[in-house]
Amino acid sequence: MAKRTTADALRFAAEARLKEQQAATPLADTDLPGMLHELQVHQIELEMQNEALREAQTALEESRDRYVDLYEFAPVGYLTLTGVGQVTDANLTAAKMLGVEGKYLLGLRFAALIANADRKRWRSLLAGAMVDSRKHSLDLILEPVNGSPFPAHIDCRRAEAGREAPVLRIALTDISELKRLENELNSLRSD
């Protein structure tokens, strides 16, 4: 019902504008066939533009869906943090790794999920990463809310967020298996 009312209001406004234009520039009878032709051509142009817009909208929706699939179901955890380390965005993998449902992860300080022994190194990395746009990396121990601590590798980079303050984009990888293999190899070497 609201769409019909909006369409009716739009039509009423268009008809009023047309009456104003007709009053300002009266047409001679000889101009009508040419004007009718121009209106028909213009109508077809608008229909073609409308079809192109629909196709662009469909392509945009498909692209967005592919991005969401790649982002949400990536084998790596992705987080976006404010300059003070507060989580503003996270994919499903990051939420699962950190033992927090996605909506509860938002607003949480990432440092709260880091082992006490590694927090100073994290704060140093965060401060440095927010100053320049180089890639920064760090291995540390994460302590999920629901789960056991595990070693993780962090790759991060500052990103400009339009007119807003810069943010930190993080790729988070569980390196438990790598550490286990390293320890096993070191044990074999010492034997």
N, C-alpha and C positions, 0 to 999 in steps of 0.2 A: 504494500500500500504506500509506503514511504517513497519507493522508487517512482511510482506513478505520480505522486504529488510533486516530486522534484522534476520529473519530465514535463508535467503540465506547467509548472512555474517557468521552466526554461523555455518552453514553447511560447508561453504568454509574453515573456520578456523579448524573445526573438521577433514575435509579431509586432510588438510595440515599437521596437527599433526599426523594423521594416517600414512601418507607417510613418515614422519620423523621417526616414531617408526618402520615401516617396513624396512626402510633402515638400521636402527641401529641393528635390530634383524631379519635377514632373517629366514623364516619358512621352515621347510622341508615339503614335500607333505603329509607325514604321520600325521602331526599335525593338518591338516585342519578339519577332522571330529570332533575331540575333541574340537577344538577352536569354530567351528560352534555350537556345543552343549552348550558350556559355554556362548557364545553370546546370544543364544536363552533363556537360563535360566536367564541371566542378564537382558534381555529385559523384560521378564515376571516379574522379581523382581521390575524393574523400573515402570512398569505399575501398580503393586500392591501398591507401595509406592505413586504413583501419585493419585490413587484412595483414599488411606488413607488421603493424604493431602487435596483432595477435600472435603472429609467428615469432616475433622477437620475445614476447612474453613467455611463450611456450619454451623457447630455447633457454631463456633465463631461468625458468623453473627447473628444467632438466639439469642445467649447470649447477644450480643451488643444491639439488638433490644429490648429485655426484659428489659435490664438496662435503656435504653433511656426512655421507657414507664414508668418505675417505678420512675425514676429521674424527668423527665419533668412534669409528671401529678400527682405527689405526693400531698397530701393535705397540706403539709408543704413546706414553701419556703426554698430553699437551695441556699446558696451563698458561694463563695470562695473569700477570700480577701488576699491581699498582707500583709506583716508585717506592713505597714503604713495605712492599712484599705481601699485600693483601690479594687473595685470589678473586679475580673478576670473571674468569671463564675457565672451564676445564672440560676435556672430553671424557667419555665413558671409561676409557682405559685408565686415565689418571685417577678418576674417582675410585675405581676398583683397586688400583695399586695402593691408594692411600687409605682404603678402608672406610670411605665416607661417601654417602649418597650425594650425587652431584649438587643438589640444591643446598645441602648443608656445607658443602665445600666452599661455596661462594661466600666471600666476606671473611673467611678464615685466614689468619696469617700463616703463610707457608712455613715460617720458622718454627711454629708450634709442632710441625710434623718432622722436624729434624732433630737428631740425637743431640743432646747437650754438648757433647765433645766437638761437634761440627758446626755449631751455630755461629761461632765467631768467624770461621772461614766463610760461612754463608753470607753473613752481614757484609763482609769485606767484598765478596763477589757481587752482591746486590748493589753496593755503593759504586763499585767500578763499572758495572754493566750499565748503570743508569747515566753515566757520564759520557760514554762513547758508544758507538754502534758496532764495535767489533764483536765477534762471537766469543763468549766466555764459557769455560767448561769447569766442572768440578765433580769429583767423586765424594760421596758422603753416605752416611747411614740415615735412612728414613725410618721413622717410627709411626706406622699407620695407626689410625684410631682403633680399628678392629683388626688386629693381626700382629705378626711378629716383625721386629726390625729387619731391614734388608739393605744391602748396599745398592746404591743407585748412582747413575751417571747423569749429570745435568748438562745440557747445552742450552745456552740462552743468549738472547740478543735483544737490545732495546729496539722498540718500534715506535714510530710516531703514530699517534691515534687521531689524526685530523687536527682539529682545533683544541682537543683535550691534551692533557699532560701525557708525556711518553709512558709507555707500558713496557713490561718485560715479557717476552715470549719464551717459554721454556719447553724443551723436549726432555722428557723424563724416561730413562731406561733402567729396568731392573737388571743389575749385573751380578746377581747371586750366583748363577751358574758359572760365569766367568771367574769370579773370585774362588769358587769351589775348585775349579780346574787348576787355577794358579796355585792354590794351597796344596793340591794333590801333586802337582808337578814339583813344587819346592820340596815336598816331603820325599818324593822319589829321588830327587837330586841329593838330598842330605843323607839318604840311605846309601 
